[in-house]
């Protein structure tokens, strides 16, 4: 993850292979990294967090405005877990 942007509860998280070089996780010209991004989305969904693919390198979260602090904490825990799971895979691309 490199940068998080958002307005209100609509948040985009930029996915990169390497934080130092800021190389995007998904290269749309070659398709490299597409399966890694999909695995991140699927792993989040398997754990109960719906994240949208959005732009090539952006993972989007948009919870309802009625979300509770407990639900946000749970979502961030899931997101943290799936991003850590993907770190070793992303660095090997």
N, C-alpha and C positions, 0 to 999 in steps of 0.2 A: 504494500500500500504506500502511495506517495503523498497524495493530497486528498483532503475531504472538503467538499464544497456543498453548500446547501442554502435553502431559504425555508424557514419554518421547519416542517418535518420532512420536506422533500430533499433527500441527501444523495449526492453522488460521491463515490469513492473510487479514485483513480488507482488502477492496478498496474504495477510495474514488476518486471523480473528482477531488477536490481535497484535498490534505493540510491546507490551511489551514482550510477550511470543514468538512472531514470529511463531505462529501456522499457518500452511498453510491454506488458504481458502478451498482448495479442497484436500481431503484425497483420493488418488486413490485406496487405499486398501479397503476402505469401501464405497466409492462413496459420502461420506458426503461433502456437499458444491458444488457439481457439478451444481445443479440448481441455486445457487447463482451466480456462475461465468457466467452461461449462461444468467441470467437476466441482469448482468452488460453489457455483449456483446450486448444483444438485446436492452437495453436502449440506449447505445451509437449509435447503428445503427438507431434506431428510431429518433435520433436527428441529424443524418447525418454524424456520425463518424464511419468508418469501422475499427473495431479492431478484430484481429484474436485470437482465443483461444490458439493456440500453446501448449507449455508444460503445464502440469497439473495446475500449479499455476502462469503461466506467461501470461499476456495480451500483445500482440504484436501490435505495430503500425509501419507501414512502408509507409509513404507518398512518393509521387514522388519527385524526386530531383528538380522539377520545382515549388514546393510549395512556396507560398508567406508567409510573416510574418503574414499578416492578417489571412490566412488560418490556420497557426500554432496556433495563438492566439485563434481562434474559436475552434479548436480541443482541446486545453488545457482547455478551458472553459467548453466544453461538458464533457470531461473526469473528470474534477473536480466535475461537477454536478452529474454525475452518480456514482462516488465513494462516494460522500456524501450521496446520496440516499441509497446506499447499506450498509453504516456503521452500522446502527442500526440492520439491518438484520444479518450482519456478526457477530456482537458481541453476538447475541442471539443463534448462532449455538452451 
